[in-house]
Amino acid sequence: MIKFKNISLILENMGRESLPLFTNLNFSLPAEGFTWVIGGNGSGKSSLFNLISGHLLPTSGKILIQDQDVTQIPQHARAAMISKVVQDPKVGTVAELTIAENMALALTRGQLRGLGSALTTERRSRFQEALKPLNMGLEDRLDHVAGALSGGQRQALSLVMALLSPSQILLMDEITAALDEATGEKVLELAYTLSRKHKKTTLMITHEKDHLTRYPEPIMYIGNGTVEMK
């Protein structure tokens, strides 16, 4: 599903000497698998995600998704392939839009879209069914703006939106970091269970060792410009 072939990434350092982050990086991840991503601060975890999403383009090498060479395809052109949930619950949703409108955007990710035609009765029913497993009552608040939700509710909504998207790949970057412990545990369990249910190729960055033992899945360790699979 995801293959890196001899990927090198050199970051420009504000006019100073350029910083080589990755050199001849090679790995492959299977379709529909779940992988933890760990490593120290500055090791390149987020840069790896940015290479997959197209936010960063490599200095050299090839990136393949489903055997398609996407190396030089920019982020907006990969939008239909890749969904992402980040640390800040406010980033994944548009505060001024309703829950239903946010979900309509996710459903039509990477397509020409308009909210008016997207909010059909059939789709509203689909959105309600997607929200029910959260047990947060959001299925009854489709017309409430996302900005009125708590941080945990917005993060859970971001997760459901990412799963609702037709994308094949789900990237999750420390999605519980900004939440209290109880809410974080609930969001983590939902993220793991639902990503497996929807058969996404999933990578999740975490700093919590407890996550690795509670949900034993392959681990990608990033350090010193290399990737090691465990």
N, C-alpha and C positions, 0 to 999 in steps of 0.2 A: 504493500500500500504506500509506504513512505520510504524512499531510498535516497541517501546522501552518497554521492560518488566523488571522492577526492575534493571535498568542499573546503575552501579556504576563505576566511573573512578577515579583512584588515580594516579596522575602524580609524577614521580620521579623528585626530585628537586636538581639536581646536587650534589648528595651525602648528601644533608641535609635532614631534615624531609620531608617525602612525603606529597603531597598536595592533599586532597580529593576534586575533582572538582564537581562531581555529586554523589549523593547517592540515590539509589532506585528510579531512574527516570522512570516515566511511561507516555507515550502519544502515540497517533496514528494519522496518517494523511491519508486522503482518496486519492484514485487514481485520477489523472488528476486535482488536486486542486492546487491553488496558495496560498502560505503562506509567509507573511513578518516575518522576524526574527529580533528582536531588543533586546538591552541590553547594559549595560555599558562596558567600556573597561575591559578586563579580566574576563568577566562574563561567558565565555565558548562558545560563538557563533561559533567560528572557530573550537573549539574542538568538538562541536556537529556535524558539517559538516564532520570532520575527522572520527568520529565514524560511520557516515552513509557511507562514502566512503571506509572505511577499512584502512585508513592511521593510525588510532588509534584503538586498540582493547580494549574492556571494561575489567575492573577488574572482574566484575561479571554481571549477567543478560543476557538477550537475545535481539538480534536485528533481526526483521523479515522484509523481503521485499517480497511483494506478497506471504505472508505466508511461505516463505522459510527462514529457520534459517541461517543467514549469519554471526552470531556472531564472529566466528573464521576464517572467510574467508578473506584473505588479500586483499589489494587494487587492485593488478593486476588482481585478479580473479573476482573482482566485476566490472571491467572496462566496460563490455558490458551492465551493468545495470545502470551506473551512469556517467553523464557528469558534468563538473564543469567549471565555468567562474570566474576568480579571479580579484582582483583590478588592477594588473599590466598588461597592454595590451601586453607586450612582452612575458608573460608566456604562454599564450594560443596558440601561434603559433610558428613554427620553422622558424627563420629569413632566413635561407639559402635555404629553400624550396620555391617553387612557391605557389601561392594561390591554384592552382589546386592540387598540391601535398599535401598541408596541408589539404585540404578538403577530399582528398582520404584517408588520415590517419584517419580522423574523421568518415568517412563512414564505415570503416572496423574496428572500435574500438573494441578491445577485441577478434579479430580474427587473425589467421595467415595471414599476408598480405605482398604484394610486390607492390611497386608503379607502376611498369611497367604494370602489368595486371590490375591495378585499374583505370588507366587513359584511359578508352575507350571513344569513341566518344559519346556514350550514357550518360556516367557519366559526361563528360565535359558539355553536354547540361543541365543535371540535376543541376550541380554546378551553371551554369549561371542563371537558373531559381530561384535557392535559393538565389542568391545574388541581383537580381533585386529589391526586396522590400527595400533594403538599400538606393537606389537612390544615390549611391556613385560612380557608374561607374565601380565597381570592376568586374562585369560580363564580361567586355571587357579587363580585365587585368589578365586573368587566368595564364599567363606564366610569370608574374612579381613576383619577390621574395617578401615574406611577410615583410622582413626587410626594404623595400623601402616605406612601407605604413606609414601614420601618426598614432599617438596613437589611435585616434578615429576610423580610418579605421581598425586597427588591432583588436581593441576590438569588433567592429561590426562583423568582420570576425570570431573571437573566438565564438561569440554568434551563428552565423549561423552554424559553425562547431558543436557546442554542440547540436543544434537542428537537424542537419543532422544525427547525431549519432543515432543508433537504441536504445539507452538507454531509460529507462522508467522514470528516475529521473534526474532533472536538479537542481544543486546547484549553486547559484550566490552570490558571496561574495563582496559586495560594488563595483560593476562593474563600477560605474561612478566616483569613488573617485579620479582617476588619470587624469580625463578629464576636459576640460574647460566646463563652464556651458552649453553653447549651444549644444556642442557635447554630453555632458552627458545626457541632456534632450532627445536628439534624440535616443541615445542608450537605455535609460530607456524605452522609449515608444516602441521601437522595441522589447526589451526583454519581456515586459509585453504582448504585442499583439501576438508575435510569439510563446511564450511559451504556451499561451492559445490556439492558433490555432492548435499547434502540440500536444495538450492534454498531456503535460508532468506533472508529479508531481513535482512542482517547489517550492523551498525555496529560498528566497532572503534576505540576510542580508543588512540592511540599517541603517544609522544614521540620515537620512533626514525625519523629520516629514511630510514634504510636500508630500513625496511619498505615505504615508499612507492615506492621504486625497484625493489625486488625483486618486488613484487606491484602492478603499476600498475593501480589502480582509481580511481573517482571519489573526490575529497577534499572533505570538509566542513570549512571553516575557521571557527572560532568566535572572535570577538574584538569587544570594545566593544559587546556586546549584540546583535551581528548574526551572521548565518550566510551564508557565501559558498561556493558550490559551484564546484569547479575540476575 
